Amino acid sequence: MINNYLWDTDFSKLFSRCFERYKSGDTDFNQYYSKEDLAFLYSIGYKPREFFDFVEDFADEGTPSPTTAVLIAAVRRDYFMTIQKGELSDEILTPADLPGRQEEWGGFVWLPRITAKARAKLRGELDPDIMYGCGGDRSFLSRHQIHPADFLRVAWAARDNDDAIVQYVQAHSPEAA
């Protein structure tokens, strides 16, 4: 049975176990998860590959941290439980659907792309080949001093209001000062 009170602890333990497995040379994430692990991931609105991407990037690049992974998962879990009422979406955002890497809003290159990814992350609609929090996302967020979980919450609050997202980035970015 899933313990909602300790879900973050369960997430962290699974992250650590998968991290150790990856570091030992086993990179086939499809073999990482027990039936209980899969049930847990689905209970928080997560997919196995989505979880693995954070483990892999942390192992290979040292970022995003396990703490950041939990914070991002917390936003996704909240959205999944409150907005989606625990129901997974059937929609998928594919790489072809993403705005280009050089597209911009309000003078911020990458903002349309990361916004599309954030909205799809909230709904659990990312294609397995797309990661919210990838290197490009991390570069954008770091440059503008915005935590990835905070950006997800802003995307949630803004809904489809792109201007609200631009205003948030403008208010937080040292480049806009």
C-alpha positions in Angstrom: 0.0 0.0 0.0 1.2 3.5 -0.9 1.9 5.7 2.1 1.0 9.2 1.1 2.5 10.7 4.2 5.9 9.3 3.4 5.8 9.5 -0.4 8.9 11.8 -0.5 10.9 9.3 1.6 9.8 6.5 -0.7 10.8 8.7 -3.7 14.2 9.4 -2.2 14.9 5.7 -1.4 14.0 4.7 -4.9 16.1 7.5 -6.3 19.1 6.3 -4.2 18.6 2.7 -5.2 18.4 3.5 -8.9 21.4 5.8 -8.7 23.5 3.1 -7.2 22.4 0.7 -9.8 23.2 3.1 -12.6 26.6 3.9 -11.1 27.4 0.2 -11.0 27.1 0.1 -14.8 23.5 -1.1 -15.1 21.9 1.5 -17.4 18.8 -0.5 -18.4 16.2 1.4 -16.3 13.5 -0.9 -17.5 14.9 -3.5 -15.1 15.2 -1.1 -12.1 11.6 -1.2 -10.9 9.6 -3.8 -9.0 5.8 -4.0 -9.3 5.7 -2.0 -6.1 8.0 0.7 -7.4 5.9 1.0 -10.6 2.7 1.3 -8.5 4.4 4.0 -6.4 5.5 5.9 -9.5 2.1 5.8 -11.1 0.5 6.8 -7.8 2.4 10.2 -8.0 1.8 10.6 -11.7 5.3 9.6 -12.8 6.5 7.3 -15.6 9.6 5.1 -15.2 11.6 6.9 -17.9 10.7 10.3 -16.4 12.1 9.2 -13.1 15.2 7.7 -14.6 16.1 10.8 -16.5 16.7 12.6 -13.2 18.8 9.7 -11.8 20.9 9.5 -15.0 21.5 13.3 -15.2 22.5 13.4 -11.5 24.8 10.4 -12.0 26.4 11.8 -15.1 26.3 15.6 -14.5 25.8 16.0 -10.8 22.6 17.9 -11.4 19.6 18.1 -10.8 20.1 17.1 -7.2 17.9 14.4 -5.6 16.3 17.2 -3.6 15.4 19.1 -6.7 14.0 15.8 -8.2 11.8 15.5 -5.1 10.6 19.1 -5.3 9.8 18.8 -9.0 7.9 15.5 -8.3 6.0 17.3 -5.5 4.6 19.8 -8.0 3.7 17.1 -10.5 2.2 15.0 -7.7 0.1 18.0 -6.5 -1.1 18.7 -10.0 -1.9 15.0 -10.6 -3.9 14.6 -7.4 -5.7 18.0 -7.3 -6.3 18.9 -11.0 -6.2 15.5 -12.7 -7.9 13.7 -9.7 -5.4 10.9 -10.1 -6.2 10.2 -13.7 -3.3 10.0 -16.2 -3.6 12.0 -19.4 -3.6 10.2 -22.8 -2.0 13.2 -24.6 1.7 13.3 -25.4 3.9 16.3 -26.2 6.4 15.0 -28.9 9.7 16.6 -29.8 8.1 17.9 -33.0 5.5 19.7 -31.0 8.1 21.7 -29.0 8.9 25.4 -29.8 12.3 25.8 -31.4 15.4 26.3 -29.2 15.8 29.8 -30.5 12.2 30.9 -30.1 11.7 33.7 -27.5 9.1 35.5 -25.5 9.8 38.9 -24.0 13.4 38.7 -25.2 14.0 35.4 -23.4 15.3 32.7 -25.7 14.1 29.2 -24.7 11.2 30.5 -22.7 8.5 29.2 -25.1 10.2 25.8 -25.1 10.6 25.4 -21.4 7.0 26.6 -20.8 5.6 24.0 -23.2 7.7 21.3 -21.4 6.6 22.6 -18.0 2.9 22.5 -18.9 3.3 19.0 -20.3 5.3 17.9 -17.2 2.5 19.1 -15.0 0.0 17.0 -17.0 2.3 14.0 -17.3 2.3 14.4 -21.1 6.0 14.4 -21.9 7.2 12.1 -24.6 9.9 9.7 -23.2 12.5 11.6 -25.3 11.7 14.9 -23.6 12.9 15.8 -20.1 11.7 18.8 -18.1 14.9 19.8 -16.4 17.3 18.8 -19.2 20.6 20.6 -19.7 19.0 23.3 -21.8 16.3 23.9 -19.2 18.8 24.0 -16.4 20.9 26.5 -18.2 17.9 28.8 -18.8 16.7 28.5 -15.2 20.1 29.0 -13.7 20.8 32.0 -15.8 17.6 33.6 -14.7 17.9 32.3 -11.1 14.7 30.3 -11.1 14.4 26.9 -9.4 12.9 24.2 -11.7 10.1 23.4 -9.2 9.3 27.1 -8.8 9.0 27.4 -12.6 6.6 24.5 -12.7 4.4 26.2 -10.0 4.4 29.4 -12.1 3.4 27.5 -15.2 0.6 25.9 -13.2 -0.6 29.3 -11.8 -0.4 31.1 -15.1 -2.4 28.4 -16.9 -2.4 29.5 -20.5 -1.3 33.0 -19.8 2.1 33.3 -21.5 2.4 36.9 -20.5 2.3 36.0 -16.8 5.2 33.7 -17.3 7.2 36.3 -19.1 6.5 38.8 -16.3 7.6 36.2 -13.7 10.9 35.7 -15.5 11.4 39.4 -16.0 10.8 40.0 -12.2 13.4 37.3 -11.2 16.1 37.4 -13.9 19.2 39.4 -13.2 19.4 39.8 -17.0 16.1 41.8 -17.0 17.4 44.3 -14.3 
